[in-house]
């Protein structure tokens, strides 16, 4: 199994939440809610989202 984490093309902001959801096979809405809840608890979700945006590569589909 050669599964890789990419930012999704099904994005609202940067595609991080949808990419994480695709990787784990869950609903993107759940991942987005988790980031919002973490953002409300001291800003952790915002920091993690920004770091993930910088670290996670774009989907190969973005280059087509």
For each residue, the residues with C-beta under 8 A, 3 or more apart:
1:
2:
3: 23
4: 23
5: 19 20 23 56
6: 19 22 23 56 57 58 59 60
7: 11 14 15 16 18 19 53 56 57 58 59 62
8: 11 15 18 19 21 22 28 59
9: 15 59 61 62
10: 15 18 28
11: 7 8 14 15 16 18
12: 17 18 32
13: 16 17 49
14: 7 11 49 53
15: 7 8 9 10 11 18 19 58 59
16: 7 11 13 19 20 35 49 52 53 56
17: 12 13 20 21 28 31 32 35 49
18: 7 8 10 11 12 15 21 22 28 31
19: 5 6 7 8 15 16 22 23 56 59
20: 5 16 17 23 24 31 52
21: 8 17 18 24 25 26 27 28 30 31
22: 6 8 18 19 25 28
23: 3 4 5 6 19 20
24: 20 21
25: 21 22
26: 21 30 31
27: 21 30 31
28: 8 10 17 18 21 22 31 32
29: 32 33
30: 21 26 27 33 34
31: 17 18 20 21 26 27 28 34 35
32: 12 17 28 29 35 36
33: 29 30 36 37
34: 30 31 37 38 45
35: 16 17 31 32 38 39 45 48 49
36: 32 33 39 40 45
37: 33 34 40 41 45
38: 34 35 41 44 45 46 48
39: 35 36 43 44 45 46 49
40: 36 37 45
41: 37 38 44 45
42:
43: 39 46 47
44: 38 39 41 47 48
45: 34 35 36 37 38 39 40 41 48 49
46: 38 39 43 49 50
47: 43 44 50 51
48: 35 38 44 45 51 52
49: 13 14 16 17 35 39 45 46 52 53
50: 46 47 53 54
51: 47 48 54 55
52: 16 20 48 49 55 56
53: 7 14 16 49 50 56
54: 50 51
55: 51 52
56: 5 6 7 16 19 52 53
57: 6 7
58: 6 7 15 62 63
59: 6 7 8 9 15 19 62
60: 6 63 64
61: 9 64
62: 7 9 58 59
63: 58 60
64: 60 61
